[in-house]
């Protein structure tokens, strides 16, 4: 494909993407195919000679799109959606065209410097403490700063590695076997994976309870830490969550941070979904005590119109991060004190992800992003009102941000599972589930870029109708 054909095909591809976005509401939200559907449709080996791009696009339409679960559908209410926007897509296109591998400053100075600047922009929008910014209010470089990771899972791992390096400073290597990490049992499973990867043998997932709105109880943490210290173990890492995956519970940062400080632990705040809500001043109350944290992460690809992947991690002091992850062979050594983001992450190579974030922040501005978030919060409030108004349902957790957790009142786990499956099988909406207190719970999460009141209304009516069918059939 020469550059002129690329120009023509590129315009066709933009048309295809625009048509997809304008018609995605007509497609079944959840893919209707069965596992293994694709292999019989494609050849057993790559073609010996090149094929036409028309044939490739034809196969996309006939073979690939039927196997897509449409995360950009306005009726996608499962998990937390991976939303996007035209500015984000354009930034991604340009980033792919430039195709830089910005592991160090010299490999692409603009890539490194824009990332530092745009993470400070976003940090200010979120109201983060000044210590988390690369440049303080006095205009001088600080010890902290931000870096874009691929996902919150990677951010959790990177923070754990920094905490481990910090905890092991001056200790014999065998002490690594005594390190202990803590979180609630509502924390994301990436915490467990980070411990597995890092070789952290001891991890405490403390049970969160309904009477604390599924948040981590500082008294439970204190008891666990004291027991571990008495057993000769070394507490070193705590993950507190601002908006858990299951129910958007918010752990109390100030008492947890004070406890972590007393025991020399690194506190990482996982705000993968809900962190961007801090752009709204009225949503910042749960971040009281954030200045006590050592790191904070939120995913712009979940709720801030930036397409996947764009997980933003800030640290109060970057030195432990660099001490844990810096390994510079001769061929990568650079002169001067320029920032090299390879020392802030696990892999060496990195994409120019700051470009799409920059496009989004400039296109929407503070006011546009705030309006977008408030729109979703208002839609979630209508779902909460409908749950409360229907005697067949009950809230399973206090609604937080744009997530409503609910279930059929007095019904079994099997009945609630049957309800959500009957909804999802229609293809007209897609909800996901979780377990809270061993109870099967339905999640209605609103964060789609195209979602409007009509889509929420239709999805709730579908839930209500399927509940009537389910309960009516069981009474026959």
C-alpha positions in Angstrom: 0.0 0.0 0.0 1.6 3.3 -1.1 1.0 6.6 0.5 -1.7 7.7 -2.0 -3.7 4.5 -1.4 -3.2 5.0 2.3 -4.6 8.5 2.0 -7.7 7.1 0.2 -8.1 4.1 2.5 -7.6 6.3 5.5 -10.6 8.5 4.5 -12.6 5.3 4.0 -11.6 4.1 7.4 -12.7 7.3 9.1 -16.0 7.0 7.3 -16.3 3.4 8.6 -15.6 4.5 12.1 -18.1 7.3 11.9 -20.7 5.0 10.5 -19.9 2.5 13.3 -20.4 5.2 16.0 -23.7 6.4 14.5 -25.2 2.9 14.1 -23.7 1.1 17.1 -27.0 1.5 19.0 -28.6 -0.8 16.4 -26.3 -3.7 17.1 -26.7 -6.3 19.9 -24.6 -4.8 22.8 -23.2 -8.2 23.9 -21.8 -10.4 21.1 -24.1 -13.3 20.2 -21.4 -15.7 18.9 -20.2 -18.9 20.6 -16.6 -19.6 21.6 -14.5 -20.8 18.6 -16.8 -19.1 16.1 -14.0 -17.4 14.2 -11.6 -20.2 13.3 -13.9 -21.9 10.7 -14.4 -18.6 9.0 -10.7 -17.8 8.4 -8.0 -19.7 6.5 -5.6 -21.9 8.4 -2.5 -19.9 7.3 -1.6 -16.4 6.2 -2.0 -15.8 2.4 1.0 -16.5 0.2 0.3 -13.3 -1.8 -1.1 -10.0 -0.6 -4.9 -9.5 -0.7 -6.9 -6.4 -1.5 -7.9 -4.0 1.2 -11.5 -4.3 0.0 -11.5 -8.0 0.8 -10.0 -7.3 4.2 -12.7 -4.8 5.1 -15.3 -7.2 3.8 -14.1 -9.8 6.3 -14.2 -7.2 9.1 -17.8 -6.6 8.4 -18.8 -10.2 8.0 -16.5 -12.0 10.5 -15.1 -9.5 13.0 -17.9 -7.2 13.9 -20.3 -10.0 14.8 -17.8 -11.1 17.4 -17.5 -7.7 19.0 -19.1 -6.8 22.3 -19.9 -3.1 21.7 -18.3 -1.2 24.5 -19.1 2.1 22.7 -22.8 1.3 22.6 -25.0 3.7 24.5 -26.7 0.7 26.1 -23.4 -0.8 27.5 -23.8 -0.6 31.3 -21.5 -3.5 32.3 -18.2 -3.4 34.2 -16.9 0.2 33.8 -17.0 1.2 30.1 -13.9 2.0 28.1 -15.2 5.2 26.6 -13.7 7.3 23.8 -14.2 10.5 21.9 -13.4 11.9 18.4 -10.5 14.0 19.8 -9.1 11.0 21.6 -9.3 8.8 18.4 -7.6 11.5 16.4 -4.8 11.7 19.0 -4.4 8.0 18.8 -4.2 8.1 15.0 -1.5 10.7 15.1 0.4 8.9 17.8 0.3 5.7 15.7 1.5 7.6 12.6 4.4 9.1 14.5 5.1 5.7 16.0 7.7 6.9 18.5 9.2 4.6 21.2 9.7 7.2 23.9 11.6 5.3 26.6 14.0 8.2 27.1 13.9 12.0 26.6 16.2 11.9 23.6 14.1 9.2 21.7 11.3 11.8 21.5 11.6 14.9 23.6 8.1 16.1 22.9 6.6 12.8 24.0 8.3 13.0 27.4 7.8 16.7 28.0 4.1 16.7 26.9 3.4 13.8 29.2 4.9 15.6 32.2 3.0 18.8 31.4 -0.4 17.1 30.6 -0.2 15.0 33.8 0.3 18.2 35.8 -2.7 19.7 34.0 -4.8 16.8 34.9 -3.5 16.7 38.4 -4.5 20.3 38.9 -8.0 19.5 37.5 -8.3 16.7 40.0 -7.2 18.9 42.9 -4.3 16.7 43.7 -1.9 17.8 46.4 1.0 19.9 45.0 3.5 17.2 46.0 2.1 14.9 43.3 2.9 17.4 40.5 6.2 17.7 38.6 6.2 21.5 39.0 5.0 23.1 42.2 3.1 26.4 42.6 6.5 28.2 42.9 7.4 27.1 39.4 10.2 24.8 40.6 10.6 21.1 39.9 9.4 19.0 42.8 10.2 15.4 43.8 6.9 14.0 42.5 5.1 13.8 39.2 2.9 11.8 36.9 3.4 9.1 34.3 1.0 7.3 32.0 0.8 3.5 32.5 -1.1 1.1 30.4 -3.7 0.1 33.1 -4.3 0.5 36.8 -3.1 -3.0 37.2 0.3 -1.9 36.0 0.2 1.2 38.2 -0.6 -1.0 41.2 2.4 -3.2 40.4 4.8 -0.3 39.8 3.7 1.3 43.1 4.2 -2.0 44.9 7.7 -2.4 43.5 8.6 1.1 44.6 7.2 0.3 48.1 9.2 -2.9 48.2 12.4 -1.1 47.2 11.8 1.5 49.9 11.0 -1.1 52.6 14.1 -3.2 51.7 16.6 -0.3 51.8 19.3 -1.3 54.3 17.7 -4.7 55.0 19.2 -8.1 54.2 17.7 -9.8 51.1 16.0 -12.5 53.2 13.8 -9.9 54.8 11.8 -9.7 51.5 10.2 -12.9 52.6 8.7 -11.1 55.6 7.0 -8.3 53.7 3.2 -8.0 54.0 0.8 -6.1 51.8 -2.8 -5.1 52.7 -6.1 -4.2 51.1 -9.8 -4.8 51.6 -11.4 -7.8 49.9 -13.1 -5.3 47.7 -9.9 -4.1 46.1 -9.2 -5.1 42.5 -7.7 -8.4 41.8 -4.7 -6.7 40.3 -3.4 -6.3 43.9 -3.2 -10.1 44.1 -1.4 -10.3 40.8 1.1 -7.6 41.8 2.0 -9.6 44.8 2.3 -12.8 42.7 4.6 -11.1 40.2 6.7 -9.4 42.9 7.1 -12.5 45.0 5.3 -10.9 47.9 4.4 -14.0 50.0 2.1 -12.4 52.5 -1.1 -10.5 51.5 -4.0 -9.6 53.7 -7.3 -9.0 52.1 -9.4 -7.7 54.9 -13.1 -8.3 54.8 -15.2 -5.2 54.1 -18.7 -5.1 55.6 -22.0 -3.8 54.7 -22.3 -1.7 57.8 -19.3 0.3 56.6 -20.7 0.6 53.0 -18.1 -2.0 51.9 -15.1 0.2 52.8 -12.0 -0.9 54.6 -12.3 -0.5 58.4 -9.1 1.1 59.8 -9.6 -0.8 63.1 -9.5 -4.1 61.2 -6.3 -3.0 59.4 -4.7 -1.9 62.7 -5.5 -5.3 64.2 -4.0 -7.1 61.2 -0.9 -5.0 61.2 -0.3 -5.5 64.9 -0.7 -9.2 64.6 1.7 -9.4 61.7 4.3 -7.2 63.5 4.0 -9.5 66.5 4.7 -12.5 64.2 7.9 -10.9 63.0 6.5 -9.7 59.6 7.1 -6.3 57.9 4.1 -4.3 56.8 5.1 -2.3 53.7 2.3 -1.7 51.3 -1.4 -0.7 51.6 -3.9 -0.3 48.7 -6.8 2.0 49.6 -9.5 2.3 47.0 -11.5 5.3 45.9 -14.4 3.6 44.1 -14.1 -0.2 44.3 -15.0 -2.2 41.2 -17.9 -4.0 42.8 -19.7 -1.2 44.4 -17.7 2.1 44.2 -17.0 1.9 47.9 -14.5 4.6 49.2 -11.9 3.6 51.8 -11.3 6.3 54.5 -8.0 7.7 53.3 -7.1 9.9 56.3 -7.2 7.3 59.0 -5.7 4.7 56.7 -2.9 7.1 55.7 -2.2 7.9 59.3 -2.0 4.2 60.2 0.3 3.6 57.2 2.6 6.4 58.3 2.9 5.0 61.8 4.0 1.6 60.5 6.2 2.9 57.6 3.9 1.6 54.9 3.5 3.0 51.4 -0.1 3.8 50.7 -1.3 3.6 47.1 -4.7 4.9 46.2 -6.4 3.0 43.4 -9.0 5.3 41.9 -9.1 3.5 38.5 -12.7 4.4 37.7 -13.8 7.1 40.2 -10.7 9.2 40.3 -11.6 11.4 37.4 -14.8 12.4 39.3 -12.5 14.7 41.4 -12.7 17.1 38.5 -16.0 17.9 40.2 -15.3 19.8 43.4 -18.4 18.3 45.0 -17.0 14.7 44.5 -13.7 15.3 46.3 -14.8 14.6 49.9 -13.7 11.0 49.7 -10.2 12.1 48.9 -9.6 13.8 52.2 -6.2 12.6 53.4 -4.8 12.0 49.9 -1.8 14.1 50.9 -0.8 11.1 53.1 -0.7 8.7 50.1 2.5 8.0 48.3 0.9 7.2 44.9 -2.5 7.8 43.2 -3.8 6.3 40.0 -6.9 6.9 37.8 -7.9 5.6 34.3 -8.7 8.3 31.8 -9.9 5.5 29.5 -12.7 4.6 31.8 -14.6 7.8 32.3 -12.7 10.7 30.7 -13.3 10.3 27.0 -9.8 9.0 26.3 -9.6 5.8 24.4 -7.8 2.8 25.9 -5.1 2.7 27.2 -4.4 5.7 29.4 -3.9 5.0 33.1 -2.4 8.0 35.0 -0.2 7.4 38.0 1.2 10.1 40.2 3.8 9.7 42.9 4.7 12.1 45.8 8.4 11.2 45.5 9.7 9.6 42.3 13.0 8.4 43.8 11.7 5.1 45.2 10.1 4.4 41.8 13.4 5.0 39.9 15.4 3.1 42.5 13.1 0.1 41.9 12.9 0.2 38.2 16.0 2.0 36.8 18.4 -0.3 35.0 20.4 1.5 32.3 22.7 -0.5 30.0 25.5 1.4 28.2 23.6 1.8 24.9 20.7 3.6 26.7 22.7 6.0 28.8 22.1 9.6 28.2 23.8 12.8 29.3 22.3 15.4 31.6 19.4 15.1 34.0 16.5 14.8 31.5 13.5 12.7 32.6 13.5 9.1 31.2 10.1 7.5 31.7 11.6 4.0 31.2 12.6 4.3 34.9 9.0 4.9 35.9 7.5 1.7 34.4 8.1 -2.0 33.9 8.6 -2.2 30.1 11.3 -0.2 28.2 9.2 0.9 25.2 6.3 3.2 25.6 3.8 4.8 23.2 3.0 8.5 22.8 -0.2 8.3 24.9 0.0 11.8 26.2 -1.1 13.1 22.8 -4.6 11.8 22.9 -5.0 13.0 26.5 -3.8 16.4 25.5 -6.3 16.5 22.6 -9.2 15.6 24.9 -8.3 18.1 27.6 -7.9 20.9 25.1 -11.0 20.1 23.2 -13.4 19.8 26.1 -11.7 21.9 28.8 -12.6 21.9 32.4 -16.2 23.0 31.8 -16.9 20.3 29.1 -15.5 17.5 31.2 -17.5 18.6 34.3 -20.7 18.7 32.2 -20.0 15.2 30.9 -19.4 13.7 34.3 -22.5 15.5 35.8 -24.6 14.2 33.0 -23.7 10.6 34.0 -24.3 11.3 37.7 -27.7 12.6 36.9 -28.6 9.5 34.9 -27.4 7.2 37.7 -29.7 9.1 40.1 -32.6 8.2 37.9 -31.7 4.5 38.1 -31.4 4.8 41.9 -34.9 6.4 42.0 -36.4 3.6 40.0 -34.9 0.9 42.2 -36.3 2.7 45.3 -39.7 3.1 43.6 -40.0 -0.6 42.7 -40.8 -2.8 45.7 -39.4 -5.8 44.0 -35.9 -4.5 44.1 -33.5 -3.3 46.7 -30.2 -1.4 46.7 -27.3 -3.6 47.5 -24.9 -0.8 48.3 -25.1 3.0 48.7 -25.0 4.4 45.1 -21.7 6.1 44.5 -20.7 8.1 41.4 -22.4 6.6 38.4 -22.8 3.1 39.6 -26.0 1.6 41.1 -25.9 -1.9 42.7 -29.2 -3.6 43.2 -31.0 -7.0 43.3 -34.4 -8.6 43.5 -35.5 -8.3 47.1 -35.6 -11.6 48.9 -34.6 -13.5 45.7 -32.0 -16.2 45.5 -28.6 -15.8 43.8 -29.9 -18.0 41.0 -33.0 -15.8 40.4 -30.9 -12.7 40.2 -28.4 -14.4 37.9 -31.4 -15.5 35.7 -32.6 -12.0 35.6 -29.4 -10.4 34.3 -28.9 -13.2 31.8 -32.4 -12.7 30.4 -31.6 -9.0 30.0 -28.2 -9.6 28.4 -29.5 -12.2 26.0 -31.8 -9.7 24.3 -28.8 -7.7 23.0 -30.7 -4.5 23.9 -28.6 -3.8 27.0 -25.6 -5.2 28.8 -25.3 -5.3 32.6 -22.7 -7.1 34.7 -22.8 -8.5 38.2 -20.8 -8.9 41.4 -21.1 -10.4 44.8 -21.6 -8.3 48.0 -21.8 -10.2 51.2 -22.2 -13.5 49.3 -25.2 -12.0 47.6 -25.5 -12.0 43.8 -25.8 -8.3 42.8 -26.6 -6.5 39.6 -24.5 -3.5 38.5 -25.8 -0.7 36.4 -22.8 1.4 35.5 -23.2 4.6 33.4 -20.1 6.0 31.7 -20.8 5.6 27.9 -19.9 8.6 25.8 -23.1 8.3 23.8 -25.5 7.3 26.7 -28.5 9.5 27.1 -31.7 9.4 29.2 -33.6 7.4 26.6 -31.0 4.6 26.7 -31.1 4.4 30.5 -34.9 4.5 30.5 -35.1 1.6 27.9 -32.6 -0.5 29.8 -34.4 -0.1 33.1 -37.7 -0.9 31.5 -36.1 -4.0 30.1 -34.9 -5.0 33.5 -38.4 -4.4 35.0 -40.1 -6.4 32.2 -37.7 -9.3 32.6 -38.3 -9.3 36.3 -42.0 -9.5 35.7 -41.5 -12.4 33.4 -39.2 -14.2 35.8 -41.3 -13.7 38.9 -44.6 -14.4 37.0 -43.2 -17.7 35.6 -42.1 -18.8 39.1 -45.5 -18.2 40.5 -47.3 -20.4 38.0 
